[in-house]
């Protein structure tokens, strides 16, 4: 099971920060974990991915330099998404994802590569 939890309020002013956490419960760390988001009326969008083996952690172009994905070294099945310098365009439902499939590494940007989806948490950025 993949569970997404928001640290801090879901409503933040433009320029502010917010942190999301996600835990893959009842199992070892999946091959990959990451985040997608979906704004109202828009397609799902890849945000970031982190891999069990470490190394390259791809980040979506629209959040590059502002969002950081990381893994908890103590709670090893937990990942975080630190979101800084938020603006209205970041308003969306954020979904934690996970997969053990090999194509989730090469096709990390594709929602179809992920078998496990969290319930999602709404992030609203006011301008």
Buried (B, 14 or more C-beta within 10 A) or exposed (E): EBEBBBEEEEEBEEEBEBBBBBBBEEEEBBBBBBBBBBBEEEEBBBBBBBBBEEEEBBBBEEBEEBBBBBBEEEEEBBBBBBBBEBBEEBBBBBBBBBBBBEEBBEBBBEBEBBEBBBEBBEBBBEE
